[in-house]
Amino acid sequence: MQNSKTYKLYKSGKLWVVGAVAVAGVAVSANTTQVSADTVSNADAQAVKTTDATQNDKQVQLTASSTDTTTNKATTDDTTKSATVSSTAEKSTVPTTAGSSVTQDQAKDAVDKAQGTVKDDAKTASNAGVDVTTGKTTDVTINDDNASSKTDEVLSDLNKQDQAVKDATGKQQANDQAYQTATTEKTDATKQGQADLDNATSDLDKQVDTSEKAGIKVNVEVAQSSPEYKDLSGLEGQDLLDAMAYNINLYKQGIADGVASEKADTETLAKLTAEYQQKQADYAKANADRDEAVEKGQSDLNNATSDLDKQVEASKNAGIDVSVEVSKVSPKYKDLTGLEGQDLLNAMAYNLDLYNKAVASGVANEKADQATLVKLTAEYQKQFADYEAQKAAVAKANADKKAAYEKALEDYMNGTNHTTSMTAQTQTDASSGQYQTFMNATVDKKTGEFTLEHDMNDGVHIIGHGVLKSKVNWKIVSNGDGTETVTISSIELYSYTYTNAYQNQAVNQNINFHVYDNDGNELFSVYHDGNTTFSKTINKTAQINKTFKISPNETSPLTQVLIVDDNWIWNTHGQVSTQIKNTNVAPKTPIYEQDPVKPTAPKATVHHVQVVAPAKGQAPAVPVASVKKVTVADMPNADKPQPQKVEVHYYNIKKTPKVEKTETPKAVETASILPHTNANESHGGVLLSALAGLASLGLAFGISKKGKKQN
C-alpha cells in the first residue's frame, strides 16, 4: 500500500507544531516523551524542521506582581495579582541536516557534536530537577551513499530529543519558580500581615495597659479568623500561583479585618479611657476647687474673725462694753449625687459661687462690725484722750502757773535783774561850726565793757577817729526782798587806737589825748599830729568803790567813772558816767483752771459669721470594657513540584569502508536503518516504508501526548 502523509497542528506547551501522520491507521501509545531517530523519515524530519524554524527563541519567564507591604495597608482594595509563569522553552540548537554531500567522517562528527549538545542539555535538565533517563544506544551504519540521508534522520531525531529535554527543563524551572514565587509571596504576605496584626495588637495591648492603669476593668477575648483557603495539593505552575494569590487575598482580608477590629477596639477603649480620665479629672478638679474655695473661705472668715476679735479686745481694753454673737449661714446648694463630668463641674461651680458669696458677705459683715467698732472705739478714745489731754493740760497749766509763780517769786526775792547804761558828756565840745566834733560811749550791759569814741577835725575834714576800750566792774547783790545792792568797784583801761583818714591840714598839729580817774589822776596820755594810725596798750585799773541800794524798777544815780580831755585846736573836756536800774518785778498770784468732765463709755454688739461648706462630689463609676485580639489562620503551603520526566537515547555511528559501485535493481535502492537481518532483500523497501510510517505515527502521538501534558 502506498503511504501518503497529511500534517496536523497539535499543541506542545503553548506552541503549535506540525507533525506528520501516516494514513495507515496504526495505534501507538506513548507514556513518556520519547523520540527515536530510527522511526523518523526524511519527510517527517523536514516537516519538523520547517515548523521549528517558525518558533520564537523564548526563554522561560516568571514574573510576580508586586504586593503592597506597607504596614496597616491591608484593605479590600489591596488585592494580590497572580504571578505569571511561562514554560516556553528555548529552541533546540541541534541541526536537523548535515548537508547534501557529507562524507562519513563529517556525518559522524555532526552526529557526535549533536549528541554532545543533547547530553549537555540533558545534564542541565537533570541539574534543574528533571528526571532524565537514558535509553539504549542504537547502532547506525552509514556508507558513502547514505551518509547524508542517514545523518539527517539521526540529527532530526536528536533535534526532537533535545527539544523535548529543553521543554521538560523549561517546565521544571517554571514549576520550581512558581513554587518559589508562591512560597515567597505567602511568606512575605504572612510576615507583613503578622507585622500589621502585631502592631495593631501591640497598640491594643498598650491601650489595655493604659486603661487598666487608669482604673478601667478590661476583658480581653481572642477571636480566630479562618478564611476558606483553596487547597494547594498537587497544584503547580500558573494554577499554583493563581490559587496562592487567591489565598493571599483572603489572608490579607482576614488581616485587614483583624487590624480594623483591633484598631476599632483600641480607639473605642482609648475614647472610653479618655472619657473616664476626663471624668476623674473633672471629679478631682471639682473637689480641688471646692477644697481650695473652702480653705480660702475659712481663711478669709478666720482672718476677719481674728481681726474682729483683736478689735473687740482692743475696744474692751479701751473701756467699751462689747458683746459677741454667732451667725451661721447655710446657702441652698445643689445636690451633687450621681453627677459626673461637666455636670459635676457646673453644679460645683454653682455651689462654690454661693459659698464664696456667703463668705464674702460674712467677711464684709465682720469687717463692717470691725470698722464700726474701730470708729466707735476711736471716737471714744478720742473723747477720752481729749479728756485726758484736757485734764493733763489743765494739770500742767496749773502746775506751770504754780511753778512759774514760785520761780518768779523766788527770782523776784533773790533777783539781781538789772540794766546798765553809760554816757559820755562833754563840756567844751564844738557841736557846730567849722571844728564840729563829738564823743560817744557804748557799754555791754552784761559784761560792763565799754567803748569811748571821738573824732579829730582839722577845720576841713574829720582826719581821724580815736577809740578808748575800757571796762566798768560792778557787783549786784540781792537783798532777798527784791531790792539790790549795787557796788561800782573799778574801771579797767584796755587800749587806745587812733585811725587816720585824711592828712592834717591845720597849722597847729599838736594833738594830745588824756584820761583821768575821778580824783584827777592821769591814767593815760598820748601826743601825735593826727597824720598816722597807731594803737596803744594801757592795761591800767582805777578804783571807784561806790555802793547803792535800789528798789525794784528804781535806777541808781548817774555815777562818773572817768574823765577824758581831747586837746587840740579846740579842747574837748568830757566825763564818762554810768547808772544801773533794778528790773526785778514782783509776780502776780495765778488763777488756776477747772478739770474737764470725763466721757461716758459706749456699748456695742458684733457678730462672728460661720458659712456651711458645700459637699464634695462623688467619684465617677468605674467602666468595664471588652476587646478582642484577632488571630488569622495560616495559609496552606504549596506542594513542592514533581520532577518532569524525559528519556533520551543516543546513536553509535558506524562507518562503512569505501567499495566500488555496482548496478543495483531499483527495488532494493531504499536502504534500511534497521540492523541487517539476512531476510529477502526484495521485501526491504516495503518493510522500510511500513516501519517509517509507524515511526511517523509514533512520533506524532508522542508529541501530541507531550503537548497535552503541557497544556
PEWOMO-V979826 format. One record per backbone hydrogen bond with DSSP energy under -1.0 kcal/mol. CO is the residue of the C=O (numbers start at 0). NH is the residue of the N-H. If there is no record, write none. Layout:
<<CO & NH> <CO & NH>>
This chain:
<<3 & 22> <5 & 20> <7 & 18> <9 & 16> <11 & 14> <14 & 11> <16 & 9> <18 & 7> <20 & 5> <23 & 25> <32 & 646> <35 & 38> <36 & 39> <40 & 44> <41 & 45> <42 & 46> <43 & 47> <44 & 48> <45 & 49> <46 & 50> <47 & 51> <48 & 52> <50 & 53> <51 & 54> <55 & 57> <60 & 85> <62 & 83> <69 & 72> <72 & 74> <74 & 77> <76 & 78> <83 & 62> <102 & 106> <103 & 107> <104 & 108> <105 & 109> <106 & 110> <107 & 111> <108 & 112> <109 & 113> <110 & 114> <111 & 115> <112 & 116> <113 & 117> <114 & 118> <115 & 119> <116 & 120> <117 & 121> <118 & 122> <119 & 123> <120 & 124> <121 & 125> <122 & 126> <123 & 127> <124 & 129> <125 & 128> <129 & 131> <130 & 645> <132 & 647> <137 & 651> <139 & 653> <142 & 146> <145 & 149> <146 & 150> <147 & 151> <148 & 152> <149 & 153> <150 & 154> <151 & 155> <152 & 156> <153 & 157> <154 & 158> <155 & 159> <156 & 160> <157 & 161> <158 & 162> <159 & 163> <160 & 164> <161 & 165> <162 & 166> <163 & 167> <164 & 168> <165 & 169> <166 & 170> <167 & 171> <168 & 172> <169 & 173> <170 & 174> <171 & 175> <172 & 176> <173 & 177> <174 & 178> <175 & 179> <176 & 180> <177 & 181> <178 & 182> <179 & 183> <180 & 184> <181 & 185> <182 & 186> <183 & 187> <184 & 188> <185 & 189> <186 & 190> <187 & 191> <188 & 192> <189 & 193> <190 & 194> <191 & 195> <192 & 196> <193 & 197> <194 & 198> <195 & 199> <196 & 200> <197 & 201> <198 & 202> <199 & 203> <200 & 204> <201 & 205> <202 & 206> <203 & 207> <204 & 208> <205 & 209> <206 & 210> <207 & 211> <208 & 212> <209 & 213> <210 & 215> <211 & 214> <216 & 624> <218 & 626> <220 & 628> <222 & 630> <224 & 632> <226 & 228> <231 & 234> <236 & 240> <237 & 241> <238 & 242> <239 & 243> <240 & 244> <241 & 245> <242 & 246> <243 & 247> <244 & 248> <245 & 249> <246 & 250> <247 & 251> <248 & 252> <249 & 253> <250 & 254> <251 & 255> <252 & 256> <253 & 257> <254 & 258> <255 & 259> <256 & 260> <257 & 261> <258 & 262> <259 & 263> <260 & 264> <261 & 265> <262 & 266> <263 & 267> <264 & 268> <265 & 269> <266 & 270> <267 & 271> <268 & 272> <269 & 273> <270 & 274> <271 & 275> <272 & 276> <273 & 277> <274 & 278> <275 & 279> <276 & 280> <277 & 281> <278 & 282> <279 & 283> <280 & 284> <281 & 285> <282 & 286> <283 & 287> <284 & 288> <285 & 289> <286 & 290> <287 & 291> <288 & 292> <289 & 293> <290 & 294> <291 & 295> <292 & 296> <293 & 297> <294 & 298> <295 & 299> <296 & 300> <297 & 301> <298 & 302> <299 & 303> <300 & 304> <301 & 305> <302 & 306> <303 & 307> <304 & 308> <305 & 309> <306 & 310> <307 & 311> <308 & 312> <309 & 313> <310 & 314> <311 & 315> <312 & 316> <313 & 317> <314 & 319> <315 & 318> <320 & 603> <322 & 605> <324 & 607> <326 & 609> <328 & 611> <330 & 332> <335 & 338> <339 & 342> <339 & 343> <340 & 344> <341 & 345> <342 & 346> <343 & 347> <344 & 348> <345 & 349> <346 & 350> <347 & 351> <348 & 352> <349 & 353> <350 & 354> <351 & 355> <352 & 356> <353 & 357> <354 & 358> <355 & 359> <356 & 360> <357 & 361> <358 & 362> <359 & 363> <360 & 364> <361 & 365> <362 & 366> <363 & 367> <364 & 368> <365 & 369> <366 & 370> <367 & 371> <368 & 372> <369 & 373> <370 & 374> <371 & 375> <372 & 376> <373 & 377> <374 & 378> <375 & 379> <376 & 380> <377 & 381> <378 & 382> <379 & 383> <380 & 384> <381 & 385> <382 & 386> <383 & 387> <384 & 388> <385 & 389> <386 & 390> <387 & 391> <388 & 392> <389 & 393> <390 & 394> <391 & 395> <392 & 396> <393 & 397> <394 & 398> <395 & 399> <396 & 400> <397 & 401> <398 & 402> <399 & 403> <400 & 404> <401 & 405> <402 & 406> <403 & 407> <404 & 408> <405 & 409> <406 & 410> <407 & 411> <408 & 412> <409 & 413> <412 & 481> <416 & 582> <418 & 580> <420 & 578> <422 & 576> <424 & 574> <428 & 430> <429 & 436> <432 & 435> <437 & 454> <439 & 452> <441 & 450> <443 & 447> <447 & 471> <448 & 443> <449 & 469> <450 & 441> <451 & 467> <452 & 439> <453 & 465> <455 & 462> <460 & 457> <460 & 462> <462 & 500> <462 & 501> <463 & 455> <464 & 498> <465 & 453> <466 & 496> <467 & 451> <468 & 493> <468 & 494> <469 & 449> <470 & 491> <472 & 488> <472 & 489> <474 & 486> <476 & 484> <482 & 478> <483 & 549> <484 & 476> <485 & 547> <486 & 474> <487 & 545> <488 & 543> <489 & 472> <490 & 541> <491 & 470> <492 & 539> <493 & 537> <494 & 468> <495 & 535> <496 & 466> <497 & 533> <498 & 464> <508 & 510> <510 & 527> <511 & 566> <512 & 525> <513 & 564> <514 & 522> <514 & 523> <515 & 562> <516 & 519> <520 & 516> <523 & 514> <525 & 512> <527 & 510> <533 & 497> <535 & 495> <539 & 492> <541 & 490> <545 & 487> <547 & 485> <549 & 483> <550 & 553> <553 & 581> <558 & 577> <561 & 575> <562 & 515> <563 & 573> <564 & 513> <565 & 571> <566 & 511> <571 & 565> <572 & 426> <573 & 563> <574 & 424> <575 & 560> <575 & 561> <576 & 422> <577 & 558> <578 & 420> <579 & 555> <580 & 418> <581 & 552> <601 & 320> <603 & 322> <605 & 324> <607 & 326> <609 & 328> <622 & 216> <624 & 218> <626 & 220> <628 & 222> <630 & 224> <643 & 130> <645 & 132> <647 & 134> <649 & 137> <651 & 139> <653 & 141> <664 & 667> <665 & 668> <679 & 682> <680 & 683> <682 & 686> <683 & 687> <684 & 688> <685 & 689> <686 & 690> <687 & 691> <688 & 692> <689 & 693> <690 & 694> <691 & 695> <692 & 696> <693 & 697> <694 & 698> <695 & 699> <696 & 700> <697 & 701> <698 & 702> <699 & 703> <700 & 704> <701 & 705> <702 & 706> <703 & 707> <704 & 708> <705 & 709> <706 & 710>>
